[in-house]
């Protein structure tokens, strides 16, 4: 079982930067999962943002954020990050931390573990 706790959301101006954090807990000494960020704007479906393999660090990004967002993880701190730069109004959404043992399940949009979500509001 994995518990995910997100933080870092808030109100920012368009063009600003923001870093989201997701701290995870597990009974394993070192978790080896695929972790990811998803987002959901009001009235829309949840969409994939970025993913990172906890072992190895390989990453994958949605086209809409590639080049602006950076996903990373610090195994020693049990924390995953999403550095968001050059934020746009279309980035406004609730951002969810997610994890799963299967990379393919995460990419397919169906990870088994989810955080509570953190609101990112972008004003212009």
C-alpha positions as a Python dict, from the first residue, in 0.01 Angstrom:
ca = {
    (1, 'X'): (0, 0, 0),
    (2, 'X'): (112, 354, -79),
    (3, 'X'): (-5, 681, 70),
    (4, 'X'): (59, 1003, -121),
    (5, 'X'): (55, 1355, 24),
    (6, 'X'): (73, 1654, -210),
    (7, 'X'): (171, 2014, -143),
    (8, 'X'): (286, 2327, -323),
    (9, 'X'): (-24, 2441, -504),
    (10, 'X'): (-135, 2801, -498),
    (11, 'X'): (-214, 3117, -691),
    (12, 'X'): (46, 3242, -937),
    (13, 'X'): (68, 3484, -1227),
    (14, 'X'): (99, 3362, -1584),
    (15, 'X'): (466, 3316, -1667),
    (16, 'X'): (560, 3238, -1308),
    (17, 'X'): (698, 2914, -1171),
    (18, 'X'): (570, 2676, -908),
    (19, 'X'): (698, 2351, -762),
    (20, 'X'): (466, 2077, -647),
    (21, 'X'): (578, 1807, -407),
    (22, 'X'): (443, 1463, -339),
    (23, 'X'): (566, 1271, -38),
    (24, 'X'): (494, 902, -41),
    (25, 'X'): (491, 638, 227),
    (26, 'X'): (520, 264, 193),
    (27, 'X'): (615, -36, 399),
    (28, 'X'): (900, -103, 158),
    (29, 'X'): (1237, 45, 249),
    (30, 'X'): (1284, 183, -101),
    (31, 'X'): (975, 205, -322),
    (32, 'X'): (1021, 105, -684),
    (33, 'X'): (720, 243, -861),
    (34, 'X'): (628, 460, -1152),
    (35, 'X'): (502, 791, -1018),
    (36, 'X'): (318, 1056, -1210),
    (37, 'X'): (130, 1382, -1208),
    (38, 'X'): (-219, 1419, -1349),
    (39, 'X'): (-438, 1727, -1359),
    (40, 'X'): (-806, 1802, -1390),
    (41, 'X'): (-973, 2131, -1468),
    (42, 'X'): (-1338, 2190, -1375),
    (43, 'X'): (-1575, 2014, -1612),
    (44, 'X'): (-1297, 1821, -1785),
    (45, 'X'): (-1151, 1473, -1768),
    (46, 'X'): (-835, 1410, -1574),
    (47, 'X'): (-531, 1419, -1802),
    (48, 'X'): (-178, 1288, -1783),
    (49, 'X'): (97, 1543, -1718),
    (50, 'X'): (424, 1363, -1651),
    (51, 'X'): (567, 1038, -1515),
    (52, 'X'): (897, 922, -1372),
    (53, 'X'): (1033, 577, -1295),
    (54, 'X'): (1147, 573, -934),
    (55, 'X'): (1420, 329, -1029),
    (56, 'X'): (1631, 476, -1308),
    (57, 'X'): (1459, 811, -1340),
    (58, 'X'): (1325, 780, -1695),
    (59, 'X'): (1059, 1043, -1764),
    (60, 'X'): (762, 1097, -1989),
    (61, 'X'): (572, 1421, -2053),
    (62, 'X'): (250, 1530, -2210),
    (63, 'X'): (309, 1741, -2520),
    (64, 'X'): (134, 2036, -2357),
    (65, 'X'): (396, 2064, -2081),
    (66, 'X'): (713, 1929, -2239),
    (67, 'X'): (991, 2186, -2214),
    (68, 'X'): (815, 2379, -1937),
    (69, 'X'): (759, 2119, -1666),
    (70, 'X'): (1018, 1892, -1509),
    (71, 'X'): (934, 1584, -1306),
    (72, 'X'): (1190, 1446, -1066),
    (73, 'X'): (1222, 1233, -758),
    (74, 'X'): (1443, 1216, -451),
    (75, 'X'): (1447, 859, -326),
    (76, 'X'): (1623, 950, -2),
    (77, 'X'): (1345, 1197, 84),
    (78, 'X'): (1059, 981, -41),
    (79, 'X'): (944, 1276, -248),
    (80, 'X'): (849, 1342, -608),
    (81, 'X'): (848, 1692, -756),
    (82, 'X'): (690, 1874, -1046),
    (83, 'X'): (873, 2194, -1136),
    (84, 'X'): (638, 2406, -1344),
    (85, 'X'): (783, 2700, -1536),
    (86, 'X'): (625, 2953, -1770),
    (87, 'X'): (281, 2871, -1637),
    (88, 'X'): (-14, 2944, -1863),
    (89, 'X'): (-381, 2991, -1788),
    (90, 'X'): (-450, 2651, -1942),
    (91, 'X'): (-230, 2494, -1673),
    (92, 'X'): (-485, 2588, -1409),
    (93, 'X'): (-621, 2268, -1257),
    (94, 'X'): (-616, 2041, -958),
    (95, 'X'): (-293, 1845, -977),
    (96, 'X'): (-287, 1488, -849),
    (97, 'X'): (7, 1276, -751),
    (98, 'X'): (-26, 913, -856),
    (99, 'X'): (172, 591, -839),
    (100, 'X'): (159, 233, -957),
    (101, 'X'): (387, -66, -981),
    (102, 'X'): (328, -77, -1357),
    (103, 'X'): (464, 189, -1590),
    (104, 'X'): (213, 93, -1856),
    (105, 'X'): (-79, 125, -1616),
    (106, 'X'): (32, 477, -1525),
    (107, 'X'): (75, 584, -1887),
    (108, 'X'): (-269, 441, -1963),
    (109, 'X'): (-413, 675, -1700),
    (110, 'X'): (-513, 411, -1447),
    (111, 'X'): (-266, 413, -1157),
    (112, 'X'): (-387, 244, -840),
    (113, 'X'): (-270, 505, -589),
    (114, 'X'): (-369, 872, -579),
    (115, 'X'): (-305, 1175, -367),
    (116, 'X'): (-573, 1419, -256),
    (117, 'X'): (-490, 1683, -517),
    (118, 'X'): (-354, 2035, -489),
    (119, 'X'): (-502, 2339, -661),
    (120, 'X'): (-293, 2541, -905),
    (121, 'X'): (-452, 2871, -1005),
    (122, 'X'): (-294, 3084, -1278),
    (123, 'X'): (-401, 3445, -1316),
    (124, 'X'): (-328, 3673, -1610),
}
